[in-house]
């Protein structure tokens, strides 16, 4: 997913609001997702 500050600005022209919302994460959600994925990946390799 993309953050509102960075990634979505490159493709926001003509996006339906529901599609735009489904592509977005807040910065906090993004960091939480990265942390979760790193934890799960490390547990699965252990």
N, C-alpha and C positions, 0 to 999 in steps of 0.2 A: 504494500500500500504506500501511499504518498503522504507527505505532510503538506499542510496548507501553505506554509512559508516557501517551500522549495519546489517539489516535483509537480504539483498540480498546475502551477502557472504555465508550464510548457504545453499543456494539452487542454486547458479549460475552455477554449473557444468552442461554443456550440454544444457543450455537454448538458444533458438533461440533469436537473438538480438531484434526482435520485441516483443517477449513475455517478455524478460527482461525489455525493456523500458516501457511496459504497467504496470509492477509491481512496478515501481519506482516513488517516489516523492523526490524532493529536501527537505532539512530540512525546508526551508521557506514554501514550498507548504504544507508540513505536518502540520506545526503549523497553517497555514491559515485554513486548513481543520478542525483541532481540534477546533479552535476558532469559525468557522462558525457553526459546529455541536452543540457546547455548546450554542451558541446564539439561534439557531433555536429550540433546545430542550427546552430551558428556555421560549421562546416565546410561544411555543405550549402548555406548561403547565400553562401559566398565564391566 
